[in-house]
Amino acid sequence: MKKNVKTIVTVGTILLAVLVVLGGCSSKQNAKPKQARDDVTVELTYKPYEKTAVTKKYTVAKGTNLAELITDKLNAKIEKGFVTSVANIKQNKVKGLYWTYKLDGKSATAAAKTVILKPAQKITFEMVKF
């Protein structure tokens, strides 16, 4: 009888240990990674002069600035704080064509490297003639 009680206690202890381990594993699988909660998704449009606009959504890490986004995703070039090329389309000083941008429909007043991206922000780069 003592052997049966000892066997039952041992088996019960093993089962309890297995349940604790499995319970701990399952809660970690359901948790969202911290990085995903700190991401920012923005809508970025670029429109070359007299051409069709291209719009895409991008998800970047919180704290990313606009210059980082466009140089990484659109192969943009920035010289002396001004965006001079977007998607390999260069401004043309002779024709008076320059890249400008808007944030949520309003003309930008700051350099792209100082603009920290916000969730659901809409950014539009457009080549315009001056």
VEXDREN-2710 file (C-alpha; in Angstrom, 1 decimal):
% VEXDREN-2710
k/r/px/py/pz
1/MET/0.0/0.0/0.0
2/LYS/2.8/2.4/0.8
3/LYS/4.4/1.6/-2.6
4/ASN/1.1/2.5/-4.4
5/VAL/0.8/5.8/-2.5
6/LYS/4.4/6.7/-3.2
7/THR/3.9/5.8/-6.9
8/ILE/0.8/7.9/-7.1
9/VAL/2.5/10.9/-5.5
10/THR/5.5/10.6/-7.8
11/VAL/3.3/10.4/-10.9
12/GLY/1.2/13.3/-9.7
13/THR/4.3/15.4/-9.1
14/ILE/5.6/14.7/-12.6
15/LEU/2.2/15.6/-14.2
16/LEU/2.1/18.8/-12.2
17/ALA/5.6/19.8/-13.3
18/VAL/4.7/19.1/-16.9
19/LEU/1.6/21.2/-16.7
20/VAL/3.5/24.1/-15.2
21/VAL/6.2/24.0/-17.9
22/LEU/3.6/23.7/-20.7
23/GLY/1.5/26.5/-19.2
24/GLY/4.5/28.8/-19.2
25/CYS/5.4/28.1/-22.8
26/SER/1.9/28.8/-24.1
27/SER/1.7/32.3/-22.5
28/LYS/4.9/33.3/-24.2
29/GLN/3.7/32.3/-27.6
30/ASN/0.6/34.5/-27.3
31/ALA/2.5/37.6/-26.3
32/LYS/3.2/40.2/-28.9
33/PRO/6.8/41.1/-29.5
34/LYS/7.7/44.5/-28.2
35/GLN/9.0/45.7/-31.6
36/ALA/5.6/45.2/-33.2
37/ARG/3.9/47.5/-30.7
38/ASP/6.5/50.2/-31.4
39/ASP/6.2/50.2/-35.2
40/VAL/4.7/53.0/-37.1
41/THR/2.8/52.6/-40.4
42/VAL/2.7/55.5/-42.8
43/GLU/1.4/56.1/-46.3
44/LEU/4.0/57.5/-48.7
45/THR/3.2/58.9/-52.2
46/TYR/5.6/60.2/-54.8
47/LYS/4.6/61.9/-58.0
48/PRO/7.1/62.8/-60.7
49/TYR/6.3/65.9/-62.8
50/GLU/3.3/65.2/-65.2
51/LYS/3.3/61.5/-64.3
52/THR/1.2/59.1/-62.3
53/ALA/1.6/59.1/-58.5
54/VAL/2.7/55.9/-56.8
55/THR/1.4/55.2/-53.2
56/LYS/2.7/52.6/-50.8
57/LYS/2.4/51.9/-47.1
58/TYR/5.5/51.3/-45.1
59/THR/6.0/50.1/-41.5
60/VAL/9.0/51.4/-39.7
61/ALA/10.4/51.5/-36.2
62/LYS/9.1/54.2/-33.9
63/GLY/11.4/57.1/-34.0
64/THR/12.3/56.8/-37.7
65/ASN/12.6/60.1/-39.5
66/LEU/11.4/60.9/-43.0
67/ALA/14.9/61.1/-44.4
68/GLU/15.7/57.6/-43.2
69/LEU/12.5/56.2/-44.8
70/ILE/12.9/57.8/-48.2
71/THR/16.6/57.0/-48.6
72/ASP/15.9/53.4/-47.6
73/LYS/12.7/52.7/-49.5
74/LEU/12.8/55.2/-52.4
75/ASN/16.5/55.5/-53.0
76/ALA/16.1/59.2/-52.4
77/LYS/19.1/61.6/-52.3
78/ILE/19.4/64.5/-50.0
79/GLU/21.9/67.4/-50.5
80/LYS/22.3/70.2/-48.0
81/GLY/19.0/69.3/-46.4
82/PHE/17.0/69.3/-49.7
83/VAL/15.5/66.2/-51.3
84/THR/17.1/66.2/-54.8
85/SER/16.1/62.8/-56.0
86/VAL/13.2/60.4/-55.3
87/ALA/13.0/56.9/-56.8
88/ASN/16.0/57.7/-59.0
89/ILE/14.2/60.7/-60.5
90/LYS/16.4/63.8/-60.1
91/GLN/15.4/67.4/-59.8
92/ASN/16.1/69.5/-62.9
93/LYS/17.4/73.0/-62.2
94/VAL/17.5/73.9/-65.9
95/LYS/13.7/73.1/-66.3
96/GLY/12.9/74.4/-62.8
97/LEU/11.7/71.0/-61.5
98/TYR/12.1/70.4/-57.8
99/TRP/10.9/67.9/-55.2
100/THR/8.6/69.2/-52.5
101/TYR/6.7/67.4/-49.9
102/LYS/3.5/67.6/-47.8
103/LEU/2.7/66.0/-44.4
104/ASP/-1.0/65.1/-44.0
105/GLY/-1.8/67.5/-46.9
106/LYS/0.1/70.5/-45.5
107/SER/3.3/71.9/-47.1
108/ALA/6.3/70.9/-45.2
109/THR/8.3/73.6/-43.3
110/ALA/11.1/71.4/-42.0
111/ALA/14.0/69.3/-43.3
112/ALA/13.1/65.6/-43.9
113/LYS/15.7/64.5/-41.3
114/THR/13.9/66.4/-38.6
115/VAL/10.4/64.9/-39.3
116/ILE/9.8/62.0/-36.9
117/LEU/7.1/59.7/-38.5
118/LYS/3.8/59.4/-36.7
119/PRO/1.2/56.5/-37.0
120/ALA/-1.1/56.8/-40.1
121/GLN/0.8/59.8/-41.4
122/LYS/0.4/60.6/-45.1
123/ILE/3.5/61.9/-46.8
124/THR/3.4/63.1/-50.4
125/PHE/6.5/64.0/-52.5
126/GLU/5.7/65.8/-55.7
127/MET/8.0/67.2/-58.3
128/VAL/6.8/70.7/-59.2
129/LYS/7.8/73.4/-61.6
130/PHE/8.9/76.7/-60.2
END
